[in-house]
Every structure is written in structure tokens, then in C-alpha cells.
Amino acid sequence: MTADDRDAVTRFLHQADLTLSGLDSPSLRLWIDRRDDEIVGCTGYELSEDRAHVLVRSVAVSPVARRAGRGRELARFALDQAAGDGARTAWLFSRRSGPFWESLGFAHADRDELATVLAGTHQVRLFRRTGQLEREIAWSRSLVQAG
């Protein structure tokens, strides 16, 4: 995502009912998928200060692009990029998409542990400040390849 994409990405994520906090921050890595100059997908993450953990954010696919596996591709792309950045564990918040994340190897996780290891991320700071953290469901998975 470039600075020129910010308004369109903000609209896209707002329509997907995803967190907008920190979209203009250099600590949020965000990629967009376009078709005919329209955003049809998005994926991203924020790294912890020690770079060992990543908070997956902004994974969304527009209704016109759903059912073709694009969400899974975007999520895997973000996870691969995070592993390449040295992250060892991926975390996320999701109250609605548990089965999707489970299919990618995520399992229920301790919300307080997520909030501790990723305390400096925009989403965690927002959720603490607004009281939303207590309502969230945390998920995690290792990014370290076995063997």
C-alpha cells in the first residue's frame, strides 16, 4: 500500500468492518489486491518490537472476489512475509472467522498473552483504550517450520 492508496484502503476496510487504527503508520505492513483499479483484497500485519511476534491484520476480500480462495492466499502471503521478517509466532483477533483461521493452522490463544507480546501495536493499544480487548477472541500459530 502506498500513501496514495490510503483513502481507498480506509473505505475498503471500513466496509469489511475491520480496524482502521494505524493505517498510516510505517509499522503496519499492508498489501492490496486490485482488479480494474478497484481494491478487491487486502492483507497485512504489525510486528512486535522484538520482531518475534506478528499481529495479522486487515485480511479481507470484497464480495465480488470471494469463494475463489483469495482470502486464504492473502492470509498465507502475509504469514510468509512475516516469517521472512523473522517473526516466530502469528497472532490475531477474530470473533467471526474462527473456522477460516483454524483452516490455516491457528488455534485459540490467550488474549492477555497476545496483548502482552504485541502491546506496542496499534490494534492492541486501541482495544485497550476502548475496552474492546475484553470482548475479543485471540488466535495464534507458529511460523517456525518443523524439521
Phi and psi in degrees as a GROMACS rama.xvg file:
@    title "Ramachandran Plot"
@    xaxis  label "Phi"
@    yaxis  label "Psi"
@TYPE xy
-108.944  170.924  THR-2
-58.7993  -32.833  ALA-3
-67.6564  -19.995  ASP-4
-88.4392  -10.9339  ASP-5
-54.0495  -49.1172  ARG-6
-63.5704  -43.2724  ASP-7
-66.1507  -40.0976  ALA-8
-66.319  -40.8999  VAL-9
-58.738  -46.2627  THR-10
-61.9531  -44.5612  ARG-11
-61.0559  -47.9868  PHE-12
-69.8558  -33.5131  LEU-13
-62.0958  -44.9447  HIS-14
-62.9702  -31.7613  GLN-15
-83.4696  -2.10049  ALA-16
60.7824  43.3822  ASP-17
-111.228  159.585  LEU-18
-63.044  134.613  THR-19
-102.002  -7.60758  LEU-20
-59.3796  129.697  SER-21
81.5065  12.3294  GLY-22
-59.7786  -27.4764  LEU-23
-95.74  7.05368  ASP-24
-86.2734  138.363  SER-25
-66.6897  -14.5893  PRO-26
-78.6955  -13.6539  SER-27
-96.8672  117.619  LEU-28
-93.6224  125.352  ARG-29
-138.55  135.161  LEU-30
-122.319  146.552  TRP-31
-123.303  151.507  ILE-32
-113.113  123.359  ASP-33
-115.939  147.189  ARG-34
-134.905  123.892  ARG-35
50.8633  45.4853  ASP-36
65.1278  16.4745  ASP-37
-115.942  136.168  GLU-38
-72.0311  124.891  ILE-39
-119.792  -4.95854  VAL-40
-162.934  160.579  GLY-41
-154.857  150.502  CYS-42
-157.66  154.523  THR-43
-178.064  -177.042  GLY-44
-164.995  164.73  TYR-45
-121.023  135.118  GLU-46
-88.2058  147.884  LEU-47
-70.2131  164.708  SER-48
-59.7301  -34.8184  GLU-49
-87.0904  -0.38949  ASP-50
66.3769  9.4325  ARG-51
-85.3521  -20.893  ALA-52
-125.82  151.857  HIS-53
-135.108  139.296  VAL-54
-102.777  110.413  LEU-55
-71.7137  133.048  VAL-56
-141.721  156.824  ARG-57
62.2034  32.1551  SER-58
-85.5218  111.985  VAL-59
-151.356  150.794  ALA-60
-133.306  135.173  VAL-61
-67.3757  155.454  SER-62
-55.0077  -32.9282  PRO-63
-70.9279  -17.1598  VAL-64
-111.544  5.63957  ALA-65
-77.9067  165.121  ARG-66
75.2126  10.8219  ARG-67
-115.535  10.2531  ALA-68
82.0192  8.56279  GLY-69
-68.3759  -35.991  ARG-70
-60.4319  -42.8447  GLY-71
-63.3944  -43.747  ARG-72
-62.0364  -43.8861  GLU-73
-64.9229  -43.3824  LEU-74
-62.4275  -45.6455  ALA-75
-62.7953  -38.2397  ARG-76
-59.1047  -47.6405  PHE-77
-62.2022  -41.7731  ALA-78
-64.3244  -41.3928  LEU-79
-63.9984  -42.5225  ASP-80
-64.0165  -42.0537  GLN-81
-63.1046  -43.9062  ALA-82
-61.3603  -40.2754  ALA-83
-63.6459  -27.5809  GLY-84
-82.3572  0.0369945  ASP-85
98.3606  0.421886  GLY-86
-67.113  142.635  ALA-87
-106.785  -23.2469  ARG-88
-136.16  134.312  THR-89
-104.218  138.928  ALA-90
-130.023  157.936  TRP-91
-162.126  164.527  LEU-92
-107.222  133.898  PHE-93
-158.465  121.661  SER-94
-98.5397  -17.0356  ARG-95
-112.963  -22.2757  ARG-96
-118.229  31.4825  SER-97
-51.9928  -50.3888  GLY-98
-59.395  -37.4689  PRO-99
-60.7779  -49.3295  PHE-100
-68.7988  -35.5736  TRP-101
-60.8527  -36.7678  GLU-102
-66.5012  -15.9272  SER-103
-102.574  13.5587  LEU-104
92.7661  5.4459  GLY-105
-81.577  151.066  PHE-106
-133.704  158.606  ALA-107
-52.9399  141.827  HIS-108
-133.387  169.015  ALA-109
-78.083  115.923  ASP-110
-59.5569  -39.4913  ARG-111
-68.9076  -34.9879  ASP-112
-65.5678  -43.8362  GLU-113
-56.3592  -48.7506  LEU-114
-64.4383  -25.9813  ALA-115
-78.5034  -50.9238  THR-116
-73.2629  -19.7291  VAL-117
-120.193  32.5959  LEU-118
-58.1712  -30.2178  ALA-119
-84.5105  -3.02807  GLY-120
-76.8807  153.034  THR-121
-60.6743  -43.5164  HIS-122
-65.5274  -43.8335  GLN-123
-64.2899  -43.7129  VAL-124
-61.7018  -42.0155  ARG-125
-62.4907  -47.5611  LEU-126
-63.9771  -36.5975  PHE-127
-65.4891  -47.3856  ARG-128
-62.6271  -36.8305  ARG-129
-93.5231  -6.61368  THR-130
81.9291  4.03875  GLY-131
-72.6882  -22.8915  GLN-132
-54.0771  -41.0813  LEU-133
-65.6649  -18.3868  GLU-134
-96.7065  -5.18766  ARG-135
-86.657  155.856  GLU-136
-113.168  125.781  ILE-137
-97.6262  149.236  ALA-138
-137.046  152.337  TRP-139
-152.335  163.02  SER-140
-159.556  154.259  ARG-141
-75.2603  146.582  SER-142
-107.278  2.37831  LEU-143
-86.4565  126.443  VAL-144
-74.4737  132.951  GLN-145
-70.0763  144.809  ALA-146
